[in-house]
């Protein structure tokens, strides 16, 4: 009986490993294929049907991808055609019956600034606010904490349909529509799934950590900064990375709430879906635009995987 169970377990583990290996290879190959295709020109990719091979860089070939491979021509086309994106990044809306127009300015460097504020700052707020709220609720058990937890649970389980129109109207009436202040205020909310993740984590932390520090004269703020946050840094980092990836690939929020502040994701979406640009119908240019979003995330994961995938350990108190 035990031998049969052992055999079944081995078969299950082997099957699972094979399945995960095939899945991993498919993802890695897709990224590798996209990177290679971004260094091909239109004729090499579409006319000669060089879909799976390496870019043609032989100078003796009439049609080759030397400019794309050695000079990043497809990526230069994406940056060069940004002026068409900027020309379309404007919005006009009414506030108290008066028309207000916002126009994108600053060129492509401003896109990088917008992307930083949109992804890094937005992800930070969407991580730290639920964490601080969850810590306060877990440490101070009172009616307010129960109300906050109930409100977060209600917002998660109740489908609120048609709230975007009222949100846009409210932001416009407050004068913060199409501004980073309005966007960051939306991100600075404690609700969502990760509030409960942080709440469950902080509830498992023993009070002896904070009590030992308080006996030594540490304030509540010092306990939070020097003890609680370092203990939860892996959880915070993991949630931040998830929020960062979600914001990095999100163009719809920028399109709806910040139309005159284009991010890199919005630029990529516009360039790959608009035939007015020179590379609009050029598949390698579209792939190159997509790679500008995929490669940074891949690099970040390679360097941060050991820190983000480790187990949370606790210790350090003298008995």
N, C-alpha and C positions, 0 to 999 in steps of 0.2 A: 504493500500500500504506500509506504513512504517512498519507495523507488518510483512508483507511478507518479506521485505528486512531484517528486524531484524532476522527472522527465518532462512533465507538463510545464513546470516553472521554467526549465531551460528553454523549451520550445517557445514559450511566451516571451521570454527575455530576448531570445535571438530574433524572433519575428518583430518585436518592438524596435530593436536596434537596427534591423534592416529597413524598416519603415522610416525611422527617423533619419537614417543615413541617406535614403533616397530623397526625402523631403529637403534635407540640408543641401544636398548636391544640386537639386533643382533651383534652390534660391541662389546659391553661389554661382551656378552657371548663368542664371539670368542676369545677375549683376556683371559678371565677366563679359557676357555677350553684349550688354548695353554699353559697357565701357569701350569695347572694341568697335562697335558700330558707330559710336560717337566720333571716331577718328576716320570715318569713311566719307567720301563725297557722294552726291546724289547718283551719279552715273555708276560708280563702283558698286553701290548698294542696290539700286533699283534696276538699272539697265543690264548690268552684268550679273545680277542676281547673286552677288557676293554677300549672302545673308549670314552665313555661319563661319566664314573664314576670316583670316587676318586682313587688315587693310592692305591694299595694293600700293606698295611704296617703291616699286621698281621704276626708275626713271625712263627705261626703254619702253614701257607701256604707254600707249597713247592716252588712255584714261587711267589715272592713278590718284591716290589719296595722299600725296606727299604734303600738300599744303595743310590738309586737315590733320595729318599725323604729327608733323614737325612744328607747325605754327598754330595749332589749335584753332583752325579757321572756323569750325562750327561754333565754338564757344565765343569767338570774336563776333560772329554774325549775331548771336543772341544779345551780346552787350551793345552792338552797333544799332540794332533795331529797337532798342529800349525807348527811343524817342517816340515811337508809335504807341507804346504802352502809356507813356506819360501824357500824350495828347488825349488819351481816352480816360485817364484817371481824373475825372472831375465830376462834381455833383452839384445840383441846384435844388434847394428845398425851401419851404416856406416856414417862417417863424413869425407869428402874429401878423400874418398876411404879407410880410415883406420877404421877397426872394433873397436868398443867401447862396453865393456860389463859392465853392472851394476848388482850387486847382492844384495839382501836384507840381512841386518844384524841387530842385536840388539835383536832378539827374540820377544816374545809376548809383553813385556813392550814397545818396540818401536812401536808396532801397536797402542797402546794407545796414544803415542806422535803424530804419524801420523794422527790419527783420530782427535785429538784436533786441530792440524794445519789445517787439511782438512775441518773440519766442523765449528769450532768456528772462526778461523781467516778468512777462506774463506767466511763464511756467513757475518762476520763483514765488510769485504771489499766490498762485493756485496750489502751491505746495505748503508754504509756510503758514498761511492763514488757517487752513483746516488743521494743521498740526498744532498750532498754538491754541486753537479753540478746543480741540480734543484733549490737550493736556490740561487745560483749565477745567473742563468738565470732569475729567478723570480724577483730578486732584481734589477738587472742591465739589463734593456731592451735595447738590441742593436743587431747588425747584427750577432755577434758571437753566441749569445744565440739562435737566429732563425736558424742558421746553425746547431747547436748542436741538437735542437729539431727536425729539418727536417731529420738529419742523423739518429737519434734514431727511428723516425717514419718510415723512409725508410727501416732500418734494420729489423724492426718488420714486415712490410707488404710484403717485398720482399723475396721469398724463395731462400736462397743461398744453393744450392745443391753441395755436393762434396767438401766442404771446409776443411774437417778434414785432408785429405791427405796433402794439402798445409800447414795446420797448423802444422802438425807433421814435415814436411820437414823444415819449418821455425824455429821451436823450436830446432831441431837438429843442424841446421847450426849456430844458435846463441849460442849453447852450454848450453841451459837451459832445454833441454828435460829430463824428468824423474827427475826433481828437483822441490822443492816447490816454488822456485822463478818463474819458468815458469808457474806453476799452479796459484799462487797468482796474477801474472800479468794478466792472463786471467780473474780472478775474479774482478780485479780492473777496471771494465768497467762501464760506466755510462748508457749504453743502457738498454732496457728492459721495461717491463710493469711498474715496480715500479718507474722508472724515472718520468713517467707521473703522478703516484699517488702522489709522493712528489711535483712535479711541481704544480699540482692542489691545494695541501694543502698550499704550501708557497705563492701562488698567493692570497689566501684568507686571509692571515695574514695582518692586517692593519700596515701601515708604522709607526703609532704612537708608536708602541712598540720600534722599533729601534731608532726612532727620540728622544724619551724621554731619552733613555740611552746615545745617542750621545751628547745631550745637557749637560748631567752630566759629560761628558768627557770620555765616554767609547769608546774604539777603535772598529773597525769592527770585530776583532777577539773576543773581549770581548762580543760584542753583540751576535755573533754566539754561543759562548760557554755558556754564562750565561742566554740568553733569548731564542734564536731560538731553540736550541737543547732541553732545558727543555720543551718548549711548544709542541715540536713534538716527545717527548719521547715515547708516546704510539704508534704512527705510526711507529717510528723507531723500537720499540720492536716487534711489530707485524710482520713487514717485516723481521726482523732478525730471528724470530722464524720460519717463513715460509722457509727462505733460509737455516736455520739450519737443519730443517727436511728434506728438499730436499737433502742437502749434506750428512746428516747422513745415508740416505737410498741408496745413489748413490754409486755403485761399478764400473760402466762402465767407468766413468772419471778416476778413479784411475787405472783401468786396462789398459786404453789406453794411458794416459799421464804420469802416475807414476807407472809403473809396478813393480819397485823394492822398492816401499814405500806402502805396503799394509795397508789398513784401516780395521776397524772392519767390515764394510759392505762387503768388498772384501773377508775377511776371512770367513764370514758367507756364502757368495755365493760359495766359493770354497769348503768348507766343506760339504755343502748340495747338491753339484752337482758332487762330485768326489767319486767314489766307492773305491779308493785306501785307504782312511782313514778307521779306524776301525768302525767309526760311520756313514760311508757314506750311508749304506743301512738301518740304524737304524732310524726309523721315530721319536722316542722321542728325539734322539740326534739332528736331524734336527730341530725339533720344539724348543728345548732348544737354539739352535743357533739363531733362529729367535726371540726368546724372549729377547735375549741380545740386540737386536735392538729396539724392541717394548716397553719394560718396561721403559727404561730411558726417552723416549719421553712422555710416559704416566705420569710419575712422574713429569717431567718438566711442563706439561700442568696443572696438579693438583695444583701445587704451583704458577703458573704464570697466571692462567686464569683470576683472578680478575683484575690484572694489564693490561693484554693484551686485555680484552674485554670491558674495560670501554670506556666511551665517552670522546672525547677530549674537554676540556673546556678552555676558554680563559678569562682572566681578570687580574686585578691588577694595572691598571693605575689610577693615581689620576687625576681628572678633575680640 
